[in-house]
Amino acid sequence: ARPAPAQDAPSPLAGGTVLVTGANGGLGRLVARHLAAVHRVAELVLLSRSAVPADLLEELAAHGTLVRAEAVDTADRTALAAVVDTLADRLTGVVHVAGIVDDGVIEALDAAKWHSVLRPKVDAAWHLHELTAGLDLAAFALYSSASGVLGGSGQGNYAAGNAFLDGLAAHRRSLGLPAVSLAWGLWAEAAGMGGRLSDTDLARMARVGTRPLSADQGLALLDAALTGEPAAVVPIRLDVTGVRTEDLPPLLRDLAPAARAPRALR
């Protein structure tokens, strides 16, 4: 079993109602289970464009959590508002996991590819911000990506969408509202976006020192971010031993052993 949050940092969501977008994806299912089993939320509202499996709903309910699943396009402000309005008296947290990847080199990033990626990331996040700005939330967590911080080959649209989430978290903090954006590295979860990467993609990521996070590692980092101070964090697993400095993203080059070695030894 996963350890509960430390006693000196109790979950801000315990006993509350949490809305989760992208709940039918691999990471969405993980976070829903974690909120029920470890954070002991009283109610989960799971939003997804497709139906959430009955076995997941039963598993969550077994923890004593009231579960409600809605097939909602979170980028549709009217549809999302209809759900949020029913929760206005008790909503305590939002976890925005929804997102898709539609990669391509710059020449291939046409309007359709930009729209397909930015709509569930950017539009949905902004709607969630506006619709909950007047509510007394304890947490507003955005699932971003390290591609928005470090760059990602063929991911100009995905990187831009996730960089917006990081900026939105900072914007909410400036307004006195809770927010944290987690610019995730690679997860090992096969049902997540990482599970759709090819062997070539994974080899490319390994060459720059990126290693997959296990479910336990990722969820522990989520817990730390929910009770931490920064508005934006980069939960990523790196092993730059043996990685050539020139292969690393510029922001990471000082981490390479070769970059840290005394000049006389190079």
C-alpha positions in Angstrom: 0.0 0.0 0.0 1.1 3.5 -0.7 2.0 5.6 2.4 -0.5 8.3 3.4 0.6 11.9 3.3 2.9 12.8 6.3 1.1 13.8 9.5 2.7 17.2 9.5 1.3 17.8 6.0 -2.2 16.5 6.0 -4.0 16.4 2.7 -5.8 19.6 1.9 -8.4 17.5 0.1 -9.4 15.1 2.9 -13.2 14.9 3.3 -13.8 17.2 0.3 -15.1 17.0 -3.2 -12.6 16.9 -6.1 -13.2 17.2 -9.8 -10.8 15.3 -12.0 -10.6 15.8 -15.8 -9.2 13.2 -18.2 -10.4 10.6 -15.7 -10.5 7.8 -18.2 -6.8 8.1 -19.1 -4.1 6.2 -17.5 -2.9 9.1 -15.3 -6.5 10.1 -14.6 -7.3 6.7 -13.2 -4.2 6.7 -11.1 -5.0 10.0 -9.5 -8.6 9.1 -8.9 -7.6 5.9 -7.0 -5.0 7.9 -5.1 -7.5 10.6 -4.1 -9.9 8.0 -2.8 -7.5 5.6 -1.1 -4.8 8.0 0.3 -6.3 11.4 0.4 -9.7 10.1 1.6 -11.8 12.6 -0.4 -15.5 12.3 0.3 -16.6 12.8 -3.3 -15.0 12.4 -6.7 -16.5 13.9 -9.9 -14.8 12.3 -12.8 -15.0 14.0 -16.2 -14.0 12.3 -19.5 -15.1 12.4 -23.1 -15.7 8.7 -22.8 -17.4 6.6 -20.2 -15.5 5.7 -17.1 -15.3 1.9 -16.6 -17.7 0.4 -14.1 -14.9 -1.5 -12.3 -13.1 1.7 -11.6 -16.2 3.3 -10.2 -16.8 0.2 -8.0 -13.2 0.3 -6.8 -13.4 4.0 -5.8 -16.8 3.5 -4.1 -15.2 0.6 -2.0 -13.1 3.3 -0.2 -16.3 5.0 0.9 -16.0 7.7 -1.7 -19.1 9.0 -3.4 -18.4 8.8 -7.1 -20.0 10.6 -10.0 -18.9 10.2 -13.6 -19.8 12.6 -16.4 -19.1 12.3 -20.1 -18.2 15.9 -20.7 -16.0 17.8 -23.1 -14.2 20.1 -20.7 -13.3 22.5 -23.5 -17.0 23.1 -23.9 -17.5 26.0 -21.4 -21.3 25.6 -21.3 -21.1 21.9 -20.6 -18.4 22.3 -18.0 -20.2 25.1 -16.3 -23.3 22.9 -15.9 -21.2 20.5 -13.9 -19.4 23.0 -11.8 -22.6 24.8 -10.9 -23.9 21.7 -9.2 -20.7 21.6 -7.0 -20.5 25.2 -6.1 -21.5 24.6 -2.5 -18.9 21.9 -1.8 -16.1 21.8 -4.4 -12.7 21.8 -2.7 -10.3 20.7 -5.4 -9.6 20.4 -9.1 -7.1 18.2 -10.8 -6.9 18.9 -14.6 -5.3 15.8 -16.2 -6.9 15.9 -19.6 -4.7 16.3 -22.7 -3.7 14.6 -25.9 -0.6 14.4 -28.0 -0.6 15.1 -31.7 3.1 15.5 -32.6 4.8 16.6 -35.7 7.7 18.7 -37.0 7.1 22.4 -37.4 6.1 22.1 -41.1 3.4 19.5 -40.1 1.9 21.5 -37.3 -1.1 22.8 -39.2 -4.2 24.4 -37.6 -5.9 21.1 -36.9 -2.9 19.8 -34.9 -2.7 23.0 -32.9 -6.4 22.9 -32.2 -6.5 19.3 -31.2 -3.8 19.7 -28.6 -4.5 23.2 -27.2 -8.3 22.7 -26.9 -8.3 20.1 -24.1 -5.2 21.6 -22.4 -5.6 25.4 -22.7 -9.3 26.0 -23.3 -10.4 23.5 -20.6 -7.8 24.9 -18.1 -9.0 28.4 -18.6 -12.6 27.5 -18.2 -11.9 25.7 -15.0 -10.0 28.7 -13.7 -12.9 31.1 -14.6 -15.7 28.8 -13.4 -14.0 28.1 -10.0 -12.4 31.5 -9.3 -15.1 32.5 -6.8 -15.1 29.2 -4.9 -13.1 28.3 -1.8 -10.8 25.7 -3.2 -8.0 24.0 -1.3 -6.2 22.8 -4.4 -6.1 23.5 -8.2 -3.6 21.2 -9.8 -2.7 21.2 -13.5 -1.0 18.3 -15.2 1.6 19.9 -17.4 4.7 18.5 -19.2 8.4 19.0 -19.0 8.2 19.6 -22.8 7.0 23.1 -22.0 10.1 23.7 -19.8 12.8 21.8 -21.6 11.4 21.5 -25.1 10.4 18.4 -26.9 11.3 17.1 -30.3 8.3 17.4 -32.6 6.1 18.8 -29.8 5.8 22.5 -30.5 2.1 22.4 -30.0 2.2 20.2 -26.9 5.0 22.3 -25.4 3.1 25.5 -25.9 -0.1 24.1 -24.4 1.7 23.0 -21.3 3.7 26.2 -20.9 0.3 27.9 -20.8 -0.7 25.7 -17.8 2.5 26.7 -16.0 1.7 30.4 -16.6 -1.9 29.9 -15.5 -0.8 28.5 -12.2 1.4 31.6 -11.6 -1.4 33.9 -12.7 -3.8 32.3 -10.2 -1.2 32.6 -7.4 -0.9 36.3 -8.3 -4.7 36.6 -7.7 -4.4 34.9 -4.3 -5.9 31.6 -5.7 -4.5 28.2 -5.1 -2.7 26.6 -8.0 0.2 24.3 -8.8 1.3 23.2 -12.3 3.2 19.9 -12.5 5.4 19.7 -15.6 5.7 15.9 -15.6 8.5 13.9 -17.1 8.0 10.5 -18.5 5.7 8.1 -16.5 6.1 4.3 -16.8 2.3 3.9 -16.7 1.5 2.0 -19.9 -2.0 3.4 -20.2 -0.7 7.0 -20.1 0.8 9.0 -22.9 4.1 7.4 -22.2 2.6 4.1 -23.2 2.0 5.5 -26.7 5.6 6.4 -27.3 7.6 4.3 -29.8 10.9 2.6 -29.0 12.6 5.3 -31.0 10.9 8.0 -28.8 11.9 6.2 -25.6 15.5 5.7 -26.9 15.7 9.5 -27.7 14.5 10.4 -24.2 17.0 8.0 -22.6 19.8 9.6 -24.5 19.1 12.9 -22.7 18.9 11.2 -19.3 15.1 10.9 -18.9 13.9 7.8 -17.0 10.3 6.8 -16.4 8.6 7.5 -13.1 6.8 4.6 -11.4 3.3 5.2 -10.3 4.4 5.3 -6.6 7.1 7.9 -7.4 4.7 10.1 -9.4 1.9 10.0 -6.9 4.4 10.9 -4.1 5.5 13.9 -6.1 1.9 14.9 -6.6 1.4 14.9 -2.8 4.5 17.0 -2.3 3.4 19.5 -4.9 -0.1 19.8 -3.4 1.4 20.9 -0.1 4.5 22.7 -1.5 5.1 26.4 -2.1 6.1 26.7 -5.8 3.4 27.5 -8.3 5.1 25.4 -10.9 7.3 22.3 -10.4 9.0 19.8 -12.7 8.6 16.3 -11.3 11.0 14.3 -13.5 13.3 11.4 -13.1 16.8 12.1 -14.5 20.0 10.1 -14.8 22.6 12.1 -16.6 25.5 9.8 -15.8 27.2 9.1 -19.1 25.0 11.5 -21.0 26.9 13.8 -23.3 26.6 17.4 -22.2 25.7 18.6 -25.7 22.8 16.1 -25.9 21.1 17.6 -22.9 18.5 20.4 -23.1 20.3 23.7 -22.2 18.6 24.0 -18.8 20.0 20.6 -17.7 23.6 20.9 -19.0 25.1 21.9 -15.7 23.8 18.7 -14.2 26.0 16.5 -16.4 29.1 15.1 -14.6 31.3 16.4 -17.5 29.9 19.9 -17.0 30.7 19.7 -13.2 34.2 18.4 -13.6 37.1 20.7 -12.8 38.3 22.4 -16.0 41.8 20.9 -15.6 40.4 17.3 -15.7 38.4 17.7 -18.9 
